[in-house]
Amino acid sequence: MEDWTNEELHQMLAKVTQRATIDCEFRALALKDGTAAISRMTSKPLPKNITYKFVDNAGPTKVIPLPDFVANRSDELSEDELEHVAGGDGPPISGGWSKIAPLQKLAKQSQ
């Protein structure tokens, strides 16, 4: 079975929701059996460990999905996450303004 990328899955879900807005029979199927509705839109096998559920968001009660819960998570980033955010895959940057000032001077001279 081929794995789905997040992009492929989002595209497929967009197709299902788009069709469900104009096809009453398909909408009923999506509300009853989300996996069957998705399977009608693609021949690619869906992951077996995930269930897809569509809900009708019409009326006064609105459904807002929450993101997945992350247990044991603090508000602070780990060292690895900080390195990734700071572009830490490359060599460390050092020198600060002492390295930038000569570059600015060279740029002005070349203008």
Secondary structure as the mmCIF struct_conf table of DSSP 4:
data_model
#
loop_
_struct_conf.conf_type_id
_struct_conf.id
_struct_conf.beg_label_comp_id
_struct_conf.beg_label_asym_id
_struct_conf.beg_label_seq_id
_struct_conf.end_label_comp_id
_struct_conf.end_label_asym_id
_struct_conf.end_label_seq_id
HELX_LH_PP_P HELX_LH_PP_P1 GLU A 2 THR A 5
HELX_RH_AL_P HELX_RH_AL_P1 ASN A 6 ILE A 22
HELX_RH_AL_P HELX_RH_AL_P2 CYS A 24 LYS A 32
HELX_RH_AL_P HELX_RH_AL_P3 GLY A 34 MET A 41
BEND BEND1 SER A 43 LYS A 44
HELX_LH_PP_P HELX_LH_PP_P2 PRO A 45 PRO A 47
TURN_TY1_P TURN_TY1_P1 LYS A 48 ASN A 49
BEND BEND2 GLY A 59 PRO A 60
HELX_LH_PP_P HELX_LH_PP_P3 PRO A 65 PHE A 69
TURN_TY1_P TURN_TY1_P2 ALA A 71 ASN A 72
BEND BEND3 ASP A 75 GLU A 76
HELX_LH_PP_P HELX_LH_PP_P4 LEU A 77 SER A 78
HELX_RH_AL_P HELX_RH_AL_P4 GLU A 79 VAL A 85
TURN_TY1_P TURN_TY1_P3 ALA A 86 ASP A 89
BEND BEND4 GLY A 90 GLY A 90
HELX_LH_PP_P HELX_LH_PP_P5 PRO A 91 ILE A 93
TURN_TY1_P TURN_TY1_P4 GLY A 96 GLY A 96
HELX_RH_AL_P HELX_RH_AL_P5 TRP A 97 SER A 110
#
